[in-house]
Amino acid sequence: MSIFVSIVFFNWIYCKNCCFSMPYLSMNCWNDNRILRSKMWCRCVIPFSFHLVFIRRDFFAVRSGLFHMGVWVVGENVVFFILLIFHQKWSKVQVEQLCDIHLLMFLLFVHPETAAAGCQRELRSKLKKKCECVFEGIAKAGNPTLLNQIYTELYITEGGSGELNEEHEVRWIETAARKPDRPETPITCEDIFKPLPGRDGPIRAVMTKGVAGIGKTVLTQKFTLDWAEHKANQHVHFTFPFTFRELNLLRGKKFSLVELVHHFFTETKEAGISRFEQFQVVLIFDGLDECRLPLDFNNNQILTDVTESTSVDVLLTNLIKGNLLPSARLWITTRPAAANQIPPECVGMVTEVRGFTDPQKEEYFRKRFRDEEQASRIISHIKTSRSLHIMCHIPVFCWITATVLEDVLKTSEGGDLPKTLTEMYIHFLLVQSKVQNIKYHGRAETDPHWTPETREMILSLGKLAFEQLEKGNLILYETDLAECGIDIRAASVYSGVFTQIFKEERGLYQDKVFCFVHLSLQEFLAALYVFLAFIKSGVNLLLQQPASRWSSLFNKKSELKPLLQSAVDKALQSPNGHLDLFLRFFLGLSLLTNQTLLQGLMTQTGSGSQTNQETVQYIKEKIRENPSPERSINLFHCLNELNDHSLVEEIQQYLRSGRFSTEELSPAQWSALVFILLSSQEDLEVFDLKKYSASEEALLRLLPVVKASRKSV
């Protein structure tokens, strides 16, 4: 006869070894060899008629009588227990059956929320470690910075619908930069699920749009960190942040929703938690634009069972539609062009991250540069260049600008600071080359920037950038690298050398994912590669034409003219302007002053003043052909990269003369007028259209200015 003697007490106790708390103890836990190997004792306290029985894990190996006495500390409670077992003929099956009875009794009497606390603590701890540090601009290299120390509140507003937006993101930034002080009520990340005034009912799914580098990922990181540190959203029991970069790696595999959560957040699996509908759960999906799963909301099967296994894309579509776990809150981030992948009816609210306001730009640079005089000089310089000032709405571009200007101020001793985007990115490339020379080769700062090895690396990265830009890929997997002739080992070397240009990230199981630090860096390297390919071999990659015999032999500079013109034509033919920034960089590289900066990488120059002047005239002809306002504006930015301001100066002189009449303006002058008004340092609070003309033609010509103004009269 077996004798069980136990001490009776009436408070609930966590099971430290069996997944933190008893309510979610699963049958598998009894036979979990991993737990058995890692922990000698499995202290499972199971009530039976208000009695608690201590079960020793290695009981089955005991053939003689057993007496055990121990102390178990739970919080501030100290529980003493005594277990006496006298029976040598009990089989393992009999003991397991008895344990199952006790377990069922426990599951019937204990509320599930007692299980959440231990799992919640572990999850908070894990997410805090993951989110508390950021690597500004890079994923792994450099010294980490505490997020709470450098976080600057981003400007988030309600962004209307999730309609298709195919514009190049630099246009989106330029439009946002022209807006006057914004009347909308900003939304903080902690309030992302709170309905705006005038809206009734809770919001289940929020979509946040924003261009690459604007801070969407950091925003979700801040939300998660605040929850993990008990600073915000404490009504939420669990926050589960996913990235599409990692979800892509599960393509072709099958999971249930419960298994998917357990896969990424093992704390929930160890706790045996599977009934997530009993908790307040927030699921974050960062980077919809990076998704390579076929999200077919119309044809995917309908799924309502969280335990049924299927492909990850089917799980996601049913989760977003609300068929799975309708009680959960969803937060999806994306670049604007991918927002239409999700049906509007599935999204309760769309928000936009608009980046830094002008005061926030200054705040960033004053935090970055402790020297007040240096910070003031940098801020003043950025304000003098409209293109740089506009791009600084993007936090990543602020980081690039700060990196470059810090180095130039230190080495140029009062020399000129870069004024155009092309100059800025050339200097950034030089800074990274200098860093890798010092770090990896022990060279001095004054040594030549380029070696045969680093030249080859930049050419390979440029080829990768160009080919993936044409495909629209920002995130690169092993298959993408293989298509460009780069093996994964070489890619790891590139990311290790040029850490602030090309970065390597690892998925949950150390699957490697690569990307350029920012889309603009990918576009710059793509332009550099196409330019260098022509200088070296005479091949026009934009037209996919082989090099002519004479250009291959003599590499005539005159051949550069059709290359530059073909770049202008190809960019103008793009329906969504996806080559706009590429074109600015490409034309900027044709300047001899910029080519001189790249000496060592660009072993020979490929342009002259005559070629540049012919290119300027070609761009002016395109402006006169009256393309769309957006195309005209980008062509003016291209003229700026070529240091030509003649059209702008012409219309400015005309405006100052007092003899201004819109009836006398040519199409090119109209475009120049629009560019001047949009480039003005003054906010367009109220735009007086009658000051220029009240005609229908004037309205159509000045429509971009009207759109950028809060009010037009």
N, C-alpha and C positions, 0 to 999 in steps of 0.2 A: 504494500500500500504506500502510495506517495503522500508525503506530508509537505504542505506549503504553509510557511509561517511568514506573515508580512505585517509591517506597521501600517496602520490606517491613517490617512490624512486627506484633506479635502481641497487642495489647490492643484491647478493644472501645471504640468511640468514639461519642459522642452526636452526632446531627445537629441542630444548633441551629435551623436554619431549617425543616427538614422534620419538624415535629411532635415535636421533642425527641429522638427516638431511632429508629434505623433499623428495629428489628424490626417496628414497626407502620406503616412508611411505605407508604401506599397508592398505587395507580396514579394516582388523581386528583391526587396531590400534584404530579406532573410538569406537569400542565396547569392548576394552580391560579393563575388570573390575580391573585387577591387577594394571594397570597404573592409572586408575581412583581412586582406593583406596589410592595409594601411593602419588599421586600428584593432588592437587585440580584443578589446571589449566592445560589445554592442549593448549599451545600457538602455534598453527599451523598457519603459515603465508603462504597464498596461493595467487598467482598472478592471476588476471583476468584483461585482457587488461591493464597490467602494474600497476594494483592497488593491494594493499595488504589488506586483510581483516583479522582482529583478531577475532577468534571464541572462545567464552567462553565455557568450557566443561560442566558447569552446566546450560547452557542456557535453556535446556529443562524443568527445574524445575521452570523457571521464567514465570509468567503469566502476569505480567505487563510490561510496557516499561522498557527498559534497556539502561543505559548510562554507558560506561566504558572508562576510560582513564588510560594508564599505560606507563611504560618505559621498553624497552627490550634492554639489553646490549649484543652485539655479538662482541667479540673481542674488537677492539677499536671503533666500531661503536655504536652509541646510536640512537635507533629508537623510535620515538614517534608515538603512534597510537591512534586513536579515533574510536570508534564503536558506532553507533547509530542504534538501531533497534526498530521500532514501528510497531508491528503487533501482536495481541494476538491470532489470529486464525490459525497461522502456526502450522502444525503438525510436529512431530519429523521426519517423513518420508520425508516431503518436505524439511526440513533443511538438512537432510542427502543427498538428491539428489543434492541440491545446492553445498554442500561441495564436493561431488564426481565430479561435473563439474569443480570446481576450482582445485581439485587435479589432474584431467586428464590434464588440461592445464599446470599445473606445471611440470608434468612428461614429457610432450612433449617438453618443452622449456629448461629444466635444464640438463646439462651433468652429467652422473652418478658419475664421480669422485668426485663431490662435496659432495657425501654421504660418501665416504670412510674415509675422514679425522677424523670425530668424532669417528667412529667405530674403526679406526686404533689407535687413542689415547687410547681408553678404552682397546683395546686388548694388546697394548704395556705395559700399566700399569699393567694389570693382569699378563702377562707373566714375567715381570720384578720381581714382588713380588714372583712369583713361582720359578724363576730360579736363583735369585741373591744369595741365600744361599744354602750351601750344608752341609749335616751331614755326615762327613767322616766315611765311613764304616757302618753307621746305618741310618735308615730312619727318626726316630722321636726323639729319646732320645739324650741328650747331648746338647752342645751349638752349634748353627749354626755358620758356618764360611762363610765369603763372598767368593764367587767363584772366583772373580777377584783377590783376595789376594793370594789364594793358587794354582791357576791354573798353571800347568806346561804343556807347549805345547807337545802334544803327537806326536809320529813319525808315520805319515800316508803316505803310498805309494800306487801307483797303484798296485792292487793285482791280475792282470790277469783275469781269468774267474771265474764264480761262480760254478765251478765244485765241486763234492762231496768230502768232506774231513772228514773221519771218525776217524782220529787219536785222541787219548786222548789229551786234550789241553795242558797238561804238556809237551808232546813231541813237540808240536808246539812252545811253549815257549823256550824249550831247543834248538831247531833248530835255532830260531831267535837269541838266545843269543850267538850262536857260529859264527854268521855272522860277518865278519870284518866291518870296517867303511863303511857305506852303500853308494853306488854311486848314488842311486836314488834321484830324486828331491823330497823332502818332500812336502806334501800338507797340508796347514793350513785349519782349519775348515771353515773359511770364504770364501775360494776358492774351496770348495768342488764341485761346479758345473762348475768350469772353465775347459775347455778342455786343456789337456796337449799339449805341443809343438808337432806339427806334426799331430794333430787331427783337422779335420774340423767339423764345425757345432756344435750347442748347444747340451748339454747333458740333457736329460729329467729325467732319473732315475739313481741314484747312489746307489750301495750297498756297505756298509762298514762292513767288517768282523773283528772279533777279539774275543779272548777267554774271558771267564767270568772274570769280574773284571779288564779288561784291560783299561776301561775308555770310552766305546762307549756311554753310557748314559750321562756322564759328557760332552762328546764332543758335543752331540746334545743340551745339556743344554747351553753350551757356545755359540753355534751358535745362539740359540734363544735369549739369553741374549744380545748378541752384536746387534742383529736386534732390540730388544726392546729398547735398550739404544742409538740407532741411530749411532752405531759405525761401522757397516758393512752391506753390502747388502741392501742399502737403495733404490735400484731399485725394491725391493720386496715389494708389497703392504701388503700382509698378510702371516704370518708364522703360520701354524697350527701343533703343535706337538701332535702326538698320541702315545700311548703305546699299544702293543698287550695284555698286562696284563688287561687293561681296555676294549679293544675290545672283549676279550674273554667273558666278562660278558654280552655282548649283543647277545650271541649265542641264536638262536631261535626267535629273534625279527627282525622286518622289518623296514628298513629306506630307504629313497632315499639319494643320496649323499648330497643334500642340507640339508636334515633333520639330517644327521649324523654330519655335521659340526655345524649346529645350536644346536644340542644336547650337544656337548662338548664345543662349543664357543658361548655362549648365546649372546654375543655382536653383532654377525652377525645377529642373529634372531631378536633382538630388532631393529636393523637398517634396517631390511627387505631386507638384501642383499642376493640374490640368484643367480645372474648371475656372477658366479666367473670367467667365461671365459673372462670377461672384465678387469681382474686384473692379475698382476704377483703374483702367489700363490706358496708357498712352503709347501708341506705336508711331515711331518716327521713321520715315523713308526718305533718305537724303539722296538727291541727285537723280531725279527721274530722267533727265536728259542723257544720263549715262546708261540707262537701261537697255539691255540687248535681248530682253525676253519679249516674246510676242504677246503683248497685252491686248488680247482680242475680247473686248467687252461685249460684243454682239454674239459671238459664236462659241465662246468657252462654256463648258458645262456649268450648270448651277450646282453649287455645293453649300450645304448648311451644317454639315457635321464636322466639328473641329477635330475629330479623331480620324477622319477618312483621308487616306493618302492620295495625292495627285501631284501634278507638276507644279512648280513654284509659280509660274505665270497664272495658272488657274486659281491657286490660292490667293494671289494678289488681286485679281479681278473680282473675285467673290468677296474678299475682305473690303475692298474699296467700295463695292456696290452695296455693302451692308448685309449680304447674305450670311457671311461668317462674322461672328462676334459683333453684332450690331451695337452692343453697349460700349465698345471701345472708342476712344478718340484717335483720329489719324491726322498726322501732320506730314505733308509731302512737300519737298522743295524741288525746284526745277529752274532751268534757264527758260526764258520766255518762249523760245521756238518749240519746246516740247510740251508746253502746257496743254495743248489740245489733245494729247494722248488719252486724257481722262475725260469722260463725258461730263458736261457742266452740271447735270443733275446729281452727280455723285459728290459734288464739292459744295459744302455749306458756305464757305467764304474764301475768296481769293485775296491774298495780300501781296504787296510788292516791297522788296528791299531796295531802297533808293540810294543806298550808300551814304557817304559822308556829306553833310551840309557844309557850307563854307566855314562856319565856326568850328565844326568837328575836324575839318582838315587841319586848321591851325592847332587845335588841341592835340591831334596826332603828332605833328612835327615838334611841338613843344614837349611832349612826353618823350619823344625819340631823342631829341637833342637837348641836353641839360644846359648847355651854353646858350644863354638867352640871345646874345648877339648873333651867334651862328644860326640859331633857329629863326630869328627875325630876317636874316639875309636870305635864307632858303625860302621862307614864305613869300617875301617880296619878289624873289626871282620867279617863283611859280605863277604869281599873279600877273607878271608881265607877259607870260606866254599863255595865250588863251587855250591852246591845245593841251598843254600840260595841266593847266588849272582844271579843265574839263575832265581829263582822265583821272585826276586825283579824287574824283567822286568814288573811284574804286579803291578799296583799302589795299589790295595787292599792288596797285600802281603806286600808291603812296610809299609802300615799302621799297619798291624798285627805285623810285625817285630819291628816297632818303639814302639808299645804299650808294647810288651814283654820286649824288652831290656831296656826301660826306667824303668820298674818296677824291673827287675833283678838288674840293676846297683844301684838302690836306696836301695834294701833290702839285696843284697848278700855281699855288702862291699868288692868288689874286687874278688868275686868268679868266677867260670867258667860260661861263657855265653853259651847258647844252640847252638849246632853245626849242629844238624840234624833237618829235618822237623818234625819228631815226637816230639822231645824235644821242639821245638818252639811252636807247637800246644798244647802240654800238659801245658806249661807255660801260653799260652793264655787262656786256659780253667781255670787255677788257678786264673789268674788275674780277669777274669769275676766273678768267684765264690767269690773272696775277695770283689770285688766292690759291689755285691748284698748283701753280709753279712753286710757290713758297711752301705749301703744305706737303706736297708729294715729292718734290724734287730738290728741296732745300735751297732754292735759288733766292737771289735778292730781288727786291721790288724793281730795281732798275734794269734787270736782265730782260732780254726779248720775251715778249708775251707768248710766242707761238713756237712749238716744236713740231716735228713731223707727226708725232703721235696725236697731239691735241688737234692739229689741223685735220687729221683723218677722222677724229671723233666728231668734230663740229660738222664736217661734211656728211657723215653718217646720220647724225641727228637732224641735219637740215633735210636730207632725203626723206627721212622718216616723217618729219614735220610736214613737208610738202605733200607727200602721197596720202597721209592721213587727213590733212586739211581738205583735200579734194573729196575725200569720202565723208567728211564731217565728223571724224572721230577725235575726241579729246582724251579719252581713256583708252589705253592700249594694253592688249593681252598678248600672250605668247604667240598666238596665231597671227596677230597683226605685225609683230616684229618679224616673224618668219617670212611673211609676204614681202617685206622690205629687205630681206637678206641679212637680218640681224638676229643672232641667236641670243638666248636669254642670258647667257653668261656675259656676253659683250654689253648687253643693255645694263646689267648690274654694274659693270665697270664704269659705263658712262654716267650712271646715276651717282656713283661713288666719287667720281672726279668733278663733274659739273653739278654739284648737289643743289644749287639754287636755280638751275635751268631745267633739269630733267630729274624726276624723282621716282623712286621705287617705293611701293607700298605693299604690305602683305595682308592677305586675307586671314580668315579665322584659322585655317590650317596651313599658313605660310605660303599660300598661292601668291605669286608675284603679279602685281599690277603696276603699270608704268604710266606716267603722264608728264606733260610739260607743266611747269609751275603755274603758268597762266596761258590762256588762249593767245594773248597778244605776243608772248614769247614764241609760241609755235608759229604764228604768222610771220614774225620777224625772221626766224631761222629758215622758214620756207622761202621767203623772198631772197635771203642771202644765198641759199643753195641754188636757186634758179639763176641768180646773177652770176655766181661763181662758175656754174656749169657752162654758161655762155662764154665767159671770159676765158675759161680754160680750153674748151673744145668747140665753141661756136654753135652749140646745140640750143635751140629755142624750145625749152620744155613746155612752154605755154601753148605752143602749136604742135608739139610732138613731131617736129620736123628734124631730120638728120642734118648734121653740119654739112655745109657746102664744101667742096674741095678747097676753094681759095680761102674761106674763113678758117678752115682747119689748119691750113699751112701758114697763113700769115696773120690770122686773127685780127682782121682790120677793125679799127675802132668805129669806122663808119657803119659797120654792120649793127652796132648797138641801137641805132635809131629805130629800125623796124621792130626790134625786140621791145623797146620801151612803148612804142605805139601799140603793139599787139597786147601788151599788158593793160593799157588804158581801154582798148576795145573789149577785152575779155571781162574786165571789171564792170564796164557799162552794160554788158549783155547779161550779167547775173541778175536773176529776177528778185533776189532778196539782198543784194549788196554784200554777199559773204566774202568778197575779195576786196572790199573797200580799204581796210586797214593794210592788207597785203600790198595793195597798190601804193599806198603812201610810203611804206617802207621801201618798196622796190624802186620807186622814183628817187627817194632820198639817197639810196645807195649809189645812184648814178653820179652824184656830186663828187668831184675830185677831193674836196676837203674831207668828206666822210670816208672815201677810199684810202686817204692818207692815214686816217686813224686805224685802219685795218691792215696796215703794212705788216707783212709776215704771214698773215692769213690770205690776203689778196696779193699774190706775188707780182701782179701787173695790173695797171689801171685800164679801164675800159671805156672812158668817156672823155669828152672835152667840152669847152665852153660852147662851141658851135652846136654840138649834139644836144646839150641842155637847152639852148635857146630854141632849137627846132622842136624839142619836146614841149617846151612852154607854149609855143605857137600852136602846136597840135592840140594841146589841152584847151586853149582859148577857143579854137575852132569848134571843139566839142561842146563847150559852154554856149557858143553862139547858135549851135544846132538846136538849142532849147530842149535839153533833156529834162527829166523830172526834177523838181526842186531838191530832192535828196541827193540825186546824182550830181547836180551842179554844186551843191555845198561840199560834197566830198572832193570834187575836182579843185575847188578853191583850197581845200586842205592840202591837196597834192601840190598846188602852186606854192603853198607855204613851205612844204618840204624841200622844194627846189629854190627856195629863197627869192621867189618872184612875187612882188606885191603890186605890180603895175595896175592891174584892173581895179583893185581895191583903192589904191591911191587916186586913181582917175575919178572914181565916183565920189570919194571923200572930198576931193578938190571941187567937184561939181556941186556937192552939197554946201560947202563953205562959201561958194561964190554968191549965193543968194539968188541965182538964176535957175533954180531947180525946177524942172518940169518933167513929169513922168511921161508926157507925150513924146518927148525926144529921146527916151531911153531905148537903147538896143536890148535884145534878149540877154546879151552878156552883161550889160550894165544893170539890168533888172536882177540878175543872179548875184552880181556884186553887191547891190543894195541889200538884198536879203541876207547875204553873208555878213555884211557889216552890222546890220541890226541884230542878228543872232549872236554875233561875236562881241557885242557891246558889253562892257563890264557892268552896265546898269541893268538892274532887273526890269523885265518888261511887265510892270504892274498894269498899266493901261496903255494900249497901243492906239494912237489916233490915226486911223486909216485915212481920214479926210485930209490930213496934212500932206499926204502924197497924192492921192486921187480917190475919187469915189466911184470910179468906173468898175465894171465887172472884171475887166482885164487886170486892174490893179489888185482886186481882191484875190483873184486866182494866183497872180504872181507872188503876192505877199502872204499867201495862205500859211506857209510854215511859221511866219512871225505871228500871225493871228493865233495859231494853235499854241505857240509858246507863251502867249500872254494870258494873264488872268482875265482881262477884260479888253474888248476892242470897241471903239466908237467911230 
